[in-house]
């Protein structure tokens, strides 16, 4: 089974991270081990504290779900070492009906590629040039199914020379006179004697008994006996050469597992190779990719939690297969190619819905997981003070707290403990920032939940400067920052954009890009709906 990523929105908060982790853990408990919790960005200090408190590792980070080479069913032919004989390579290619195979170095990295046409071209060259250089002796014996007759006299590991076949009718007119010769002959004593007297590099005895009388004195000639006839043996000697002599080692296009298919297609369309090596992260050969592999890639599979808006989703979502959505926000613009399982409920936290899924499936979360899930509900409902909070949120949080053996009040204090002094305005805004598209307006809304909004307002100019820069760089119509104070049960709202929009949307007087909104705790239920009503 391929991996299924359970992932929340960009700039993940505690609820989105815990929702992904809890849902993946539920699937594991039900025997579906292919679900993996993931995140899209860095975690907030709040989320890090909760993970550390309950003993969890940070979920894996994914940057996108675009289709990659690793999502293709590419071929995995044997990768042959460059020392393998042409004869062996041809057999492997013929048996496997392979047109191209990768050739590797000793460490498994790419040396070149060998195609059937490479072998054919090499064989054609051999017809016009009967000379052969440095055939490894091991290779020669393997191809000829032969043995060395005079083992004690042989001191070479490779054979070179011009090929000469001593046919019976040529006995009176000997065809060779140089030591730099490889002679093939049958039961021809005169030929054997002539070859040994000259001291040719190699004498290959084909389908003949070896007469000990031929070797009464030491010789420098390597004598090999083979059960093959001279004609076949002479052809096969060229196949004893290592494939490094025939393979292509020029400018080879190759791809890594992490390469994106969009980029691969561009390269393939511009080249004329039939096959391309696929390499791992260490540049070792894994297989080969052909054009037809690009036609039906396996799309990555995802389950989305705590969002259903494309602007907030993982990049490359249009190339992925969405299996399900679990969310508590308004329905937005994510589309699917087929029906999916979707659970969207009007509660204050996605983790509340996940907790109900545990109950419905008869699965008890672990003590640690229950504590973490409780913290997520408290975070997203702002300790039950958010208008999005429902009785179901409270009931589920209290149930999880009992399982985990934690105090909701103490856990809440730990959740909202401030660490803003050491952070820049950019870091604080980025921690919980979401992008929205309403009518023809694009806006970014950041929220900082705290118990010391008055301290935050001391940095008003710093916040507004970064918000103006963000508006310009991203092309937003509006950028808002909610400083939501748990103790005041309201929000200090900073904004960059049109004053009248804020005035009419929230029926307040504004001054210096700042207004206090009493009882406003929720971005989802109290900020976005008011702007939607105004612009829609």
Rosetta blueprint (number, residue, H / E / L):
1 X L
2 X L
3 X L
4 X E
5 X E
6 X E
7 X E
8 X L
9 X L
10 X L
11 X L
12 X L
13 X L
14 X H
15 X H
16 X H
17 X H
18 X H
19 X H
20 X H
21 X H
22 X H
23 X H
24 X H
25 X H
26 X H
27 X H
28 X H
29 X H
30 X L
31 X L
32 X L
33 X L
34 X L
35 X E
36 X E
37 X E
38 X E
39 X E
40 X L
41 X L
42 X L
43 X L
44 X L
45 X H
46 X H
47 X H
48 X H
49 X H
50 X H
51 X H
52 X H
53 X H
54 X L
55 X L
56 X L
57 X L
58 X L
59 X L
60 X E
61 X E
62 X L
63 X L
64 X E
65 X L
66 X L
67 X L
68 X E
69 X H
70 X H
71 X H
72 X L
73 X L
74 X L
75 X E
76 X L
77 X L
78 X L
79 X L
80 X E
81 X E
82 X L
83 X L
84 X L
85 X E
86 X H
87 X H
88 X H
89 X H
90 X H
91 X H
92 X H
93 X H
94 X H
95 X H
96 X H
97 X L
98 X L
99 X L
100 X E
101 X E
102 X E
103 X E
104 X E
105 X L
106 X L
107 X L
108 X L
109 X E
110 X E
111 X E
112 X E
113 X E
114 X E
115 X E
116 X H
117 X H
118 X H
119 X H
120 X H
121 X H
122 X H
123 X H
124 X H
125 X H
126 X H
127 X H
128 X H
129 X L
130 X L
131 X E
132 X E
133 X E
134 X E
135 X E
136 X E
137 X H
138 X H
139 X H
140 X H
141 X H
142 X H
143 X H
144 X H
145 X L
146 X L
147 X E
148 X E
149 X L
150 X L
151 X H
152 X H
153 X H
154 X L
155 X L
156 X L
157 X L
158 X E
159 X E
160 X E
161 X E
162 X E
163 X E
164 X E
165 X E
166 X L
167 X L
168 X H
169 X H
170 X H
171 X L
172 X L
173 X L
174 X L
175 X L
176 X L
177 X L
178 X L
179 X L
180 X L
181 X E
182 X E
183 X E
184 X E
185 X E
186 X L
187 X L
188 X L
189 X H
190 X H
191 X H
192 X H
193 X H
194 X H
195 X H
196 X H
197 X H
198 X H
199 X L
200 X L
201 X L
202 X E
203 X E
204 X E
205 X E
206 X E
207 X L
208 X L
209 X L
210 X L
211 X L
212 X H
213 X H
214 X H
215 X H
216 X L
217 X L
218 X L
219 X L
220 X L
221 X L
222 X E
223 X E
224 X E
225 X E
226 X E
227 X L
228 X L
229 X L
230 X H
231 X H
232 X H
233 X H
234 X H
235 X H
236 X H
237 X H
238 X H
239 X H
240 X H
241 X L
242 X E
243 X H
244 X H
245 X H
246 X L
247 X L
248 X E
249 X L
250 X L
251 X L
252 X L
253 X L
254 X E
255 X E
256 X E
257 X L
258 X L
259 X L
260 X E
261 X H
262 X H
263 X H
264 X H
265 X H
266 X H
267 X H
268 X H
269 X H
270 X H
271 X L
272 X L
273 X L
274 X L
275 X L
276 X E
277 X E
278 X E
279 X E
280 X L
281 X L
282 X L
283 X L
284 X E
285 X E
286 X E
287 X E
288 X E
289 X E
290 X L
291 X H
292 X H
293 X H
294 X H
295 X L
296 X L
297 X L
298 X L
299 X L
300 X L
301 X E
302 X E
303 X E
304 X E
305 X E
306 X L
307 X L
308 X L
309 X L
310 X H
311 X H
312 X H
313 X L
314 X L
315 X E
316 X L
317 X H
318 X H
319 X H
320 X L
321 X E
322 X E
323 X E
324 X E
325 X E
326 X E
327 X E
328 X L
329 X L
330 X L
331 X L
332 X L
333 X L
334 X L
335 X L
336 X L
337 X L
338 X L
339 X L
340 X L
341 X E
342 X E
343 X E
344 X E
345 X L
346 X L
347 X L
348 X L
349 X L
350 X H
351 X H
352 X H
353 X H
354 X H
355 X H
356 X H
357 X H
358 X H
359 X H
360 X H
361 X L
362 X L
363 X L
364 X L
365 X L
366 X L
367 X H
368 X H
369 X H
370 X H
371 X H
372 X H
373 X H
374 X H
375 X H
376 X H
377 X H
378 X H
379 X H
380 X H
381 X L
382 X L
383 X L
384 X L
385 X L
386 X L
387 X L
388 X L
389 X L
390 X L
391 X H
392 X H
393 X H
394 X H
395 X H
396 X H
397 X H
398 X H
399 X H
400 X H
401 X H
402 X H
403 X H
404 X H
405 X L
406 X L
407 X L
408 X H
409 X H
410 X H
411 X H
412 X H
413 X H
414 X H
415 X H
416 X L
417 X L
418 X L
419 X L
420 X H
421 X H
422 X H
423 X L
424 X L
425 X H
426 X H
427 X H
428 X H
429 X H
430 X H
431 X H
432 X L
433 X E
434 X E
435 X E
436 X E
437 X E
438 X E
439 X L
440 X L
441 X E
442 X E
443 X E
444 X E
445 X E
446 X E
447 X E
448 X E
449 X E
450 X E
451 X L
452 X L
453 X H
454 X H
455 X H
456 X H
457 X H
458 X L
459 X L
460 X H
461 X H
462 X H
463 X H
464 X H
465 X H
466 X H
467 X H
468 X H
469 X H
470 X H
471 X H
472 X H
473 X H
474 X H
475 X L
476 X L
477 X L
478 X E
479 X E
480 X E
481 X E
482 X E
483 X E
484 X E
485 X E
486 X L
487 X L
488 X L
489 X L
490 X E
491 X E
492 X E
493 X E
494 X E
495 X E
496 X E
497 X L
498 X L
499 X H
500 X H
501 X H
502 X H
503 X H
504 X H
505 X H
506 X H
507 X L
508 X L
509 X L
510 X L
511 X E
512 X L
513 X L
514 X E
515 X E
516 X E
517 X E
518 X E
519 X L
520 X L
521 X L
522 X L
523 X H
524 X H
525 X H
526 X H
527 X H
528 X H
529 X H
530 X H
531 X H
532 X H
533 X H
534 X H
535 X H
536 X L
